[in-house]
Amino acid sequence: MPLWLLLSVSFGASVLAAIPMYVVMKRGERRAKARLVEIANGRRPSRQAGARCFGVRSKGNVQIRPGAGGLVLFEDELVFVPLAGKSELRIPRAAILGIARANGYLGKRTAGKLLQVAWKHDAGVEASAWEVKDIDAWIAALGGERGAEALS
């Protein structure tokens, strides 16, 4: 088989595979935005951004991570709604025990810094981490770094 034909077929297959993925992501984005509007219930966020969630501590290293979604900070809670799935996180600000920067989380590393948050939960202490732009502003909005013992 000639190389040009092989490359053409490969490119065509890639494009055909990308179209459904694009449609699914756009649908997820619309669903996440609608859910965040519902959660806001008229409240105005002090910060909001796209974020990538690196998982929840209680689920361990082997978990299907929520991935991309929207992270929103209200006066009374921090909320993450993923683009895919229904594993949203709603963290009351009064329950937050620790906030820090991290290079990785649950065995996954990243070139940038992660916003790591620990909070009091029914079953004890829970934690999660997100890759966000302008991590310094997020940490400041959450009251600064603190509670290192809750994060470890």
C-alpha positions as CSV (number, residue, x, y, z in Angstrom):
1,M,0.0,0.0,0.0
2,P,1.5,3.4,-1.0
3,L,2.4,5.7,1.9
4,W,0.2,8.5,0.7
5,L,-2.8,6.2,0.8
6,L,-2.0,5.0,4.2
7,L,-1.6,8.6,5.5
8,S,-4.9,9.6,3.8
9,V,-6.8,6.8,5.4
10,S,-5.2,7.5,8.8
11,F,-6.1,11.2,8.6
12,G,-9.6,10.5,7.5
13,A,-10.1,8.0,10.4
14,S,-8.8,10.6,12.9
15,V,-11.2,13.3,11.7
16,L,-14.1,10.9,11.8
17,A,-13.2,9.9,15.4
18,A,-12.8,13.5,16.5
19,I,-16.2,14.6,15.4
20,P,-18.2,12.5,17.9
21,M,-15.8,13.5,20.6
22,Y,-16.3,17.2,19.8
23,V,-20.1,16.8,19.9
24,V,-19.9,14.9,23.3
25,M,-17.7,17.6,24.8
26,K,-19.9,20.4,23.7
27,R,-22.9,18.6,25.1
28,G,-21.1,18.2,28.4
29,E,-20.1,21.8,28.4
30,R,-23.7,22.9,28.0
31,R,-24.9,20.5,30.7
32,A,-22.1,21.7,33.1
33,K,-23.0,25.3,32.6
34,A,-26.7,24.7,33.1
35,R,-25.9,22.7,36.3
36,L,-23.7,25.6,37.6
37,V,-26.5,28.1,37.0
38,E,-28.9,25.8,38.9
39,I,-26.4,25.5,41.8
40,A,-25.8,29.3,41.8
41,N,-29.5,29.9,42.4
42,G,-28.9,33.7,42.0
43,R,-25.6,33.8,43.9
44,R,-22.7,35.6,42.2
45,P,-19.4,33.7,42.2
46,S,-16.3,35.5,43.4
47,R,-14.1,33.3,41.1
48,Q,-14.9,30.8,38.3
49,A,-12.7,29.0,35.8
50,G,-12.3,25.9,33.7
51,A,-10.4,23.4,35.7
52,R,-9.1,19.8,35.5
53,C,-9.8,17.7,38.6
54,F,-7.1,15.1,39.6
55,G,-9.5,13.0,41.7
56,V,-10.8,12.6,45.2
57,R,-8.6,11.2,47.9
58,S,-11.1,8.7,49.3
59,K,-11.4,7.0,45.9
60,G,-7.6,6.3,45.9
61,N,-5.1,6.2,43.0
62,V,-7.2,3.9,40.9
63,Q,-10.3,5.9,40.0
64,I,-11.9,7.4,37.0
65,R,-11.0,11.0,37.4
66,P,-13.6,13.7,36.8
67,G,-11.3,15.5,34.4
68,A,-12.3,18.8,32.9
69,G,-15.1,20.9,34.2
70,G,-16.0,24.2,35.9
71,L,-14.7,25.3,39.3
72,V,-16.7,28.0,41.0
73,L,-16.2,29.8,44.3
74,F,-19.2,31.3,46.0
75,E,-19.3,33.1,49.4
76,D,-20.4,29.9,51.1
77,E,-19.1,27.0,49.0
78,L,-16.6,25.8,46.4
79,V,-18.2,23.8,43.5
80,F,-16.8,21.6,40.8
81,V,-19.0,20.3,38.0
82,P,-17.3,18.0,35.4
83,L,-18.0,18.2,31.7
84,A,-18.5,14.4,31.6
85,G,-20.2,12.3,34.3
86,K,-22.1,13.4,37.4
87,S,-19.4,13.4,40.0
88,E,-19.8,17.1,41.1
89,L,-18.2,18.3,44.3
90,R,-19.9,20.8,46.6
91,I,-17.6,21.9,49.4
92,P,-18.9,24.2,52.1
93,R,-16.3,26.9,52.8
94,A,-16.8,26.5,56.5
95,A,-15.7,22.9,56.2
96,I,-12.4,23.6,54.4
97,L,-9.4,22.5,56.6
98,G,-6.5,23.0,54.2
99,I,-5.4,24.7,51.0
100,A,-2.0,24.3,49.3
101,R,-0.2,24.1,46.0
102,A,0.9,20.6,44.8
103,N,3.0,19.3,41.9
104,G,0.8,16.2,41.6
105,Y,-2.0,14.3,43.2
106,L,-2.9,10.7,43.7
107,G,0.0,9.5,41.6
108,K,-0.6,11.9,38.7
109,R,2.0,14.7,38.1
110,T,1.7,17.9,36.1
111,A,4.1,20.5,34.9
112,G,2.0,23.3,36.6
113,K,0.8,23.7,40.1
114,L,-2.4,22.2,41.4
115,L,-4.8,23.8,43.9
116,Q,-5.2,21.2,46.6
117,V,-8.2,21.5,49.1
118,A,-9.0,19.4,52.1
119,W,-12.3,19.6,53.9
120,K,-14.3,18.0,56.7
121,H,-16.7,15.4,55.4
122,D,-19.2,13.0,56.9
123,A,-16.6,10.2,56.8
124,G,-13.7,12.2,58.1
125,V,-11.4,14.4,56.0
126,E,-11.7,14.5,52.2
127,A,-9.4,16.2,49.6
128,S,-9.1,16.9,45.9
129,A,-6.9,18.9,43.6
130,W,-7.5,20.9,40.4
131,E,-5.3,22.4,37.7
132,V,-6.4,26.0,37.4
133,K,-5.0,29.1,35.8
134,D,-3.9,31.8,38.2
135,I,-3.5,29.5,41.2
136,D,-2.3,32.4,43.4
137,A,-5.6,34.3,43.0
138,W,-7.6,31.1,43.8
139,I,-5.5,30.5,47.0
140,A,-6.0,34.2,48.0
141,A,-9.7,34.0,47.4
142,L,-9.9,30.9,49.6
143,G,-8.1,32.6,52.4
144,G,-4.5,31.6,51.8
145,E,-2.5,28.4,52.3
146,R,-3.2,26.6,55.5
147,G,-3.8,23.2,57.1
148,A,-0.9,21.2,55.7
149,E,-1.7,18.4,58.2
150,A,-5.2,17.9,56.6
151,L,-3.6,17.7,53.1
152,S,-1.2,14.9,53.8
